[in-house]
């Protein structure tokens, strides 16, 4: 199937994505497309912050599509593309289609592709059990074209597109003298080549006569039939076989299920539909697109081989930071520069983790290793990510490799690093009109060590006054956030890029004491502690300075 070739792989960063997370996803997806020619798409697991918006706008790049979760959906698995049929299809033809396709259910669809009903093998079997109902053929509003086709016959008089919709079906086995007692107006009469019987049926105003064993129909009978508005057809079968077959010409519309059909959509999650499928006795369920058009059938067997969404993680490898539903996804690669966390994979993956200041630095190296040209817009995004993650080379996480990469990329992108970085940071620390929630979660990550869980948010700014104002706003909100997440401690870094220092807001029992003890090496008197705020001169990096310090203190 063609679908396999174009199966999509999503390249995605962490929740509450920063500039590195978004830019690395875009640039790595582009690299993978260039190298493999396959379908790699960048995604994001949260809103784009102001700094990243500035970067994307500056280089005229669209933000990646938001991915709420990566749970397996119907669209991710191979559905059986059983063709839809028209509702006036004969039972015989429906049966043949089922046998050829080895299916037990066929969908009836309109010209526009909308689902009208379902016919199953069981429904066809039931139709054969109505042997005592001689008027079922007309009740089913059977088209003459179906009868001709089913009996492999020929239309002699009449219109194939007309319908048999009134009388009963009977075989003219008796004497013509007796026939007039049981033929009624509008009946369908199956008979042999006896001229008298044919004449009698027409004169009794039968709606249709079927002449068996391929017998010729005389000109007189044809003329008389036309005058009486009686349809005449011939069949090579004998009367017994024709009588058995004729019911197979009924349209599936009379027997198919049209009410309370259980259907699923392409966007439905497998976990949600499993229970519904298990609770119903049907073997097959129709799949519709969001416009209600029929796409295919799905059975429980399809779910057994369900493959999750294919994803590549960039800039994170911890489950708590990953997009929802990751446990059901197929992780192909991880490209990261953080400590090793808790992501578990089913199969081996390509895992590249380097102690550099930014994921974009690794992506830059991979462009070079694969000899793929770095276009100016790609260079701009990668350079911006490195500037952001290393606070323009001020962060202790920054390595010579990061700096060399950023300067080379800036050259390709045509940007002057110092002035561009100032504009970028100013855009990122523009907090006017933002709610406490927006500020707190602009750059927030969760961590856990043993049984202790904690969250750390960070705002980096060139504006000391702006950071000072945030203290009074963030402290009360942190208490609320800690309760909502059910965590032991919450921290918020107010990082001044110019002075290369952080005021750390602490929330939770023992949080201040933990930080004061962990960071006493940062000043001779120990870290300055005052009303839930700890001053940390020289600390600007959450990843390289704050988190390792907290981890060691918790484990001590």
N, C-alpha and C positions, 0 to 999 in steps of 0.2 A: 504493500500500500504506500502511496505517495506521502502519507502523513508522517511516516517514520523518518523520512529524509529531512523534513523541515521541523522536526520536533524541537521546540524552543528550550533554550537554557537561560535561566535568569541569573544575572550577576548582581549580587545585592550586598549592601553594607548593613550595619547594625541599626537598632531602633534609635530614635532621636539622632538622625545622621548628622555628622559634621561635614565640613568641606572635603576632607580626605575620603570619607565614606562614599559621598556622592560622585566626586570626580574620578576616584579610582574605579568605581563601578562602570561609569561611562567609558573610560579609556581602556579598561581591561576587556569589556565586551567588544569594543572596536578592534582591539588587537586579536582577539579570538576569531572574530569574523574574517579579518584579513588573512590569518594563518590557515584557518580550516575551511572557510567559505560556508560555514554553517550558521544556523540562526541563534545568535547570542544577543540577548536584550538586557540593558541595565534596568534595575529596579531600585526602589527606595522603600525602607520600612518605616517611614515617618515623614513629617513635614520638613520642607527645605528652610533652613534658618536664613537670617538676613545676609550674613556674610556669604553664604553659598549662592544666594540669589544674586548678589552683586557680581560674583565671579561668573555665573552662567550668563547673566545679561551682558557682561563686559565682552565675553567671547561668543555671544549670540548662539548659545546652546540651550536646547530645551531640557527641562528637568525630567529625570526618568519617571516612568509610570509608578504610581504608588501601589505597593503590593501589601494588602491587608494581612494576608496569610498565605502560606504555601501548602495548605492541605490538598490532598489529591481530589481532583474534580472529575466529573464524567468526561470532560474534554481531554483529560490526560490519558484515558485508557482507550483501547481499541474497541469501538462499538461495531456491531454487525450491521453493515450497510444494506440490509434487506430492502429491495425497492418497494415503494408504495404502489398500490394498484387502484383502479377505479372501482367504485362501489357496485357497479352493474356487472362486474366480472362474474362468470359462471362458477358454480361450486367445483365443477370438473377442472376448470383451468386453475382455480385456486389450489386444488389438491395437487395438480401436476407441478405447480410452482413450488409447493411445499416439499414435494419429493425431490425435485431437482436441486433445490437449495438446502435440503436437509434441515428444514425449520418446521416449527409447529404453530407459528403465529405469523400472520401477514397483516400489515396495516393498509387500510383504505384511506386514500388521500384525495383532496380536491385538486383541480388544475393548478391552484396557487400553492399547493404543497401543504395545506392544512390537514391535520389528522381528523378523519371522520369516524373511524371505528376500527375494531380489530376482529379478525376471524381466526379461529383456532381449529386444529384437527378435531377437537372435541365437538365444536359447533357443527362441523361437516358431518361427523358421525351421527349427531342428533338428528340432522335433516333426513337421514336415511330411515330413521325410526318412525317417521310420520307416514307409515304406509297406508293407514286407513283414511287419511285426509285427501280425498281425490281433488279437492279444490285448492290445495296448497300452492300449485304452480301459478294460479291466477292471484292468490293472496300475496304471493311474493312479487307480483307485478313484473313478470318475466318478459324480456324483450325477445321477439322472434329471432333476431340475429343470434342470440345465445342458443336457442333451440336448434337452429340450423347447424351451428358450429358443433354443438354437443353430439348431435346425431350424424355428424359428417354428411349432411344432406345437401339438398339444393332447393332454392326458393323458386317455385313455379309461378305462383300468383300471389301478389300482395307486397307489402312494404316491410323490409327487415327491421326498420327502426321503430315499427309499431310494437305495442305491448299486448300480451295475453293477460287480461286483468279482470275477467268476470267469471267464467264457467268452471266446469270440472274437467278432468281428463278421463277418457274411457276408451276401451278397446271394442271395436265393432266386430265381435266374434259371432254374434247371433245373426239370424235371418233378417234381411231388410224389413220384413213385415213387423218383426219384433222391435227393431231399432227405434222406431218412432216413439215407443213408450219410454225409452230411457235417455234419449238425446234431448237436451234442452238448448234453448237459444244461448249462444255464446260459449258453447263447449268446445274442447279440443278433442278430436276423434282420431285415434290411431287405427288404421285399417289396411286391408290387403289390396289386391288389384281388381276386386270385384266392382264392376261399373255400377251395379245397383246400389251397393252399400255407399259408394262415394256420392251418388246422386241423392240418396236418402238423407245423408248427413248435411249436404248443402241445402237441401230443401227444408230441413229442420232448423236452418239458420245457425249451424255450427260456426264458431269463430274461425276455426282452423281445422284442416284435415291433413294428416300425415300419411302418405302412401308408402308402404314398406316394401322391402326387397327390391328396391330400385326399379319398380314397375313404372312403365310409361303412363302418362296422364293424357287422356284423349282431349282433342280440341274442344269437344262439347262440354266436357267437365270444366276445362279451363274457362270457357266462355260463361258457363253457368255460375262458376265460383266468382268471377269478376262482377257479374250482375248482382249477386247476393252479398258482395263484400266479404267473401270467405277466403281466408289465406290458405294456399295449398303448397305443401313442400313434400319432397321425396327423401327417403333414406335407404341406404343399402341394407340396413338391419331388418331382421324379422320383427313381427309385432311384439313378441315377448321381450327381446333385447331393447327395442325402442321404448317400450313401457318402463323398463328398468332404468334406462339412461335418461329419460326425459326430465326427471327430477334434478339431475345433475346440472341442468341448464339454468336453474334458479339463480338469481343474483345473490352475491354474498351479503348485500345490504339487508336482506330479510333476516339473516341469521347472526350477523355480526353484532358485537357488543358496542353500543354507542354511548351509554350512560356511565357516569362515574369511572371513567378510564383512569388508571393510575399511570401517569406519565412523569418523566423526569426532564430536567433541563440540563444543557451542556455545562452550566455553571454550578450545578448542585454538587455538594461534597459527598464523596463516597461513604464516609462515616455516617452521614445522615440518611442515605438511601438504603444502606445495608439492612437496617432494622425493618424498614417498610417492605423490602423484598422478602425478608425472612417471614414476615407475618402474613404474606399473601400466597395463594396457591399457584398463581400464574408463573409460567416459566420465563416469559419474555415481557419486557416493558419498553414502550416507545420513548425515544429521546426527542425532545423538541428544542429548537433554538429560542432565543428570547422573544422572537416574533411569533412563536407558536407553530413554526413550520417543522415538519417531520424531518429528522436527520438520520435515524437508524434505530436499531433495537439493542437492548442490553439484557443479559441474563445473569444469574448468580455466577455462572462459570466465568463470565467476563471479568468479574471482580477478583477472582482468584489470581489472575495474572496482572492485576493492576500495578502499574509502575507510578511512583510518585513524580512530582515535578522535578526537573533537573535544575539544580542550583549550584552556583559558585559563591562562596562567602569571601568578601573582602573586608579588611580592616577589623575583623573580630573572629574569635573562635570560641566564645562562651555562649552556652545555651540561653542564659538569662538575657543576653543582649540581642539574640537572634530573632528574626521575624517569626510570628506565630505559626505553628503547624510544621516546624522544621523536622520533627521526628518522623513525619510521613514522607518527607522529600528525599530525593536521591542526591546526596552531596557529591559533586564531582571533584571540586578543588577548594582549597582554602589558601588565600594569599593574605598574609598578616604580619604585623610587627609588634604584637602584644604578647604578654605571658601566655602560656598554654592553659586553656580553660577546660570546659566540660563538654565540648561537642563530641558526641559519639557517632561513628559512621558504620553503616552495615558492611560496606566493602572498602578496600583500600582506596585512598584518594591521593591526588597530587597535592601535597602540602608544602607550601613555601613560607617559612617564617624566618625573618631576619631582624637582628637587633639594630634597626635603623629608626630614624625619627618619624617616618611616614610611609604608609603603604604605597603612595604614589611613587616613591623612590624605587621600590621594587618593580612596580609596573614599568617605570622608565627603563630599568635595566633589562626587563623582558622584551621591550620593544627593540632594544639594541641587540640583544642575543638572537632575536628572530629576524634581524635585519629589516625591520618594518619601518618605513619612513614616519617620522613624527611630524604630523602637520601642525601648523601654528596654533590652531584651536586646541588640539590635544596637548601641545606643549604648555599652553596657557592654563589649562585645567590642572595638569600635573604640577606645574610650578606653584599655582595658587594653593594646592593641597599641602605642599611642603612648607610654604610660608606659614600657612595656618597652623599646621601641627607642630612646627618648631618655633612658633612665635618669632618668625624671621631670624632663625638661627640662635635665638637666645635660650631656648629650652635645653636642659641637660640631656634630653633625648636626642638632640641633633648631633649628627656625625659629619665627618668631612665628606662622606659619600652623599649625604643629603644636600649639603651646601653646594658641592660641585654639580650635582644633578640639577638643582634649582637654578643655578646661574646659567648653565647650558640651555635649559628649557626657556628661561627668560629671554635669552638671545634669540631662540627660534620664534618665540611668541612676540617678540618686539616690545617687551615691557621693561621699564626701569624699576628694578626691584624695590628700592627704598620708598619711592613715592607711591608705587602701586600698592605695596604692603600697607602703607599708612591709610590709603583710601579704603582698602579692604577691611582693615581692622576697625576703622571708623564706622563702616557700614554694619559690621558685625556687632559692635557694641552700642548701636543706636537702640536704646530701650524705650524711647518715647512712645507713650500710648500702649505699651505692652502690659498684659496682666501678670500677676505674680506667677500664675500657672505657666504662662508662655516663657517667662524668664527662667523659672526653675528647671523646666524640661528642655530648654534650648540645647543643652549639652549635658545629658544626664545618663549615668550608667549604674547598673546594679552589680554587686559583688557578693561572694560568700566565702568564708573560710571556716571549715568545720561546721559548727552549728551557728556561727555568727554571720548575720547578713547585714549588709549596709549599702547605701546608695551615695553616689558622689556627683554633684552638679558643678558646673564651672562657667564662669563668665570672665573673659579676658578683655581688658579695656585699656586705652591710653588715657582715659579720663578719670583721675582720682576722685573728683567730686561725685561723679556718677556712681562709682563703686561704693562710696561712703553712704550715699542715699539708699542703696540696695540693702544695707544691713538691717534697717528697721522693717523693711518689707519682707525680706526672706526668712528671718528668724521665726515669726509666727506661722508662716506657711509651711516651714520644714516640719514642725510638730504634726501638722495635719497630714502632710505627705508620708511621714514615717508610719502613722497609724494606718493610712490607706494601704500601704504596701506591706504592712505587718513586719516591718524590719526592726532590727535592734538599734541601729544608729543611722543618722543622716548627716552628710557633710555638704557644704557648699563653698567652693573656692572663688573668692573675689580676687582675681589675679591682675596686678598692675604690670603691664608689659614694659613700661618705661623704667620703673624702679626694680623690676624683676623680683617681685615679692607677692605674697598672698596673705590675705586675711581669710582665715578658715572659720566658717560658721559651723557650730557643732550642735547636734540635737540627739538626745537619747542618753540613757543612764551610763555614766562613766565616760562619755564621749570626749569631753574636754581633757580629763585626766589622761586618757589613753593617748591623745595627740600630744599633750605637753610632755609626757614621758617618752614618746616615740621620737619627738623632734627636738630634744633638749640640746643636741649637738649643733643646731642651727644658730644659737647665740649663746654667749658665755653665761648669761643668767638663766638660760633655758627659754623655751618659747613663751612669749608674753601671753598670759591668759586673762580674759576679762569678759564677764557676762556672755558666756557661750561663744566668745570669739577668741581665736588663737592666732597671734601674728607669726607668720613664717617667712622671714626674710630669706631670699635666695630660692624659695620654692615656687616653681611655676608649672611644673609638669605633674599632672594627675598620675600618668602612667609610670613614670620613672622615679618620681620622688614620693608622692603622697601614698599611692596604693601599696608599694613595697613596705613603707614605714608602718602603715596600719596593719598589714598582714603579719609582719614580725611581732608587733606589739600584741596582737590578738593571740598569736600562738605562744607567746612568752609565758 
